[in-house]
Amino acid sequence: SLRAQFLPADHVDVEEWEGTRLICHGGLEYVKDSPPDIRRLHLNPRQIEFDDTMLMAYVLGKSELSLKTLEETELGLDVMRYDELMRRTKLATGKKKVDFRDALAALPEIAKRYAMDDAAGTLLLERELRRQMEADPPSLSHYETLDKPLVPVLFDMEDAGILIDQIKLREVSVELR
């Protein structure tokens, strides 16, 4: 059986997830000031099984990589956008600046539904993108043997820091244009 669960930003009970597969969207991506899923959950991508729907969509050559757009285009879902949830929260609270915690406090049913839809949508999206990659073996191979294995490497690079040769980077940038 499959289980989808929204994990709030302050969720740190990692033990309950040991031995399960994490499916995230943009697991290494920083969104505004929020750390990526793998970071905020204190997980090491070398020690867990995971899939990232944003990375899968990238490998498949999707032109738009946002979760909500992919849920609409790939699954045909009618989804609430985060900015709509925040707009409703501002109206309910009278505050100019709000976040998801404000939404949970002011509009608990709407915020919980948003979170559940996010979790379920990510799970459904992973199934659909995996189906598309299985129909295109080179993209599945690319994802499984190149991009996905690089996630732990990028994770380690982020922890350790890296030095960049700015002159060489400019040269390569000119060549790629």
Buried (B, 14 or more C-beta within 10 A) or exposed (E): EEEBEBBEEEBEEBEEBEEEEBBBBBBBBEEEEEBBBBBBBEBEBEEBEBBBBBBBBEBBEBEEBBBBBBBBEBEEBEBBBBEEBBEBBBEBBEEEEBBBEBBBEBBEEBBEEBBEBBBBBBBBBBBBBBEBBEEEEEBBEBBEEEBBEEBBEEBEEEEEEEEEEEEEEEEEEEEEE
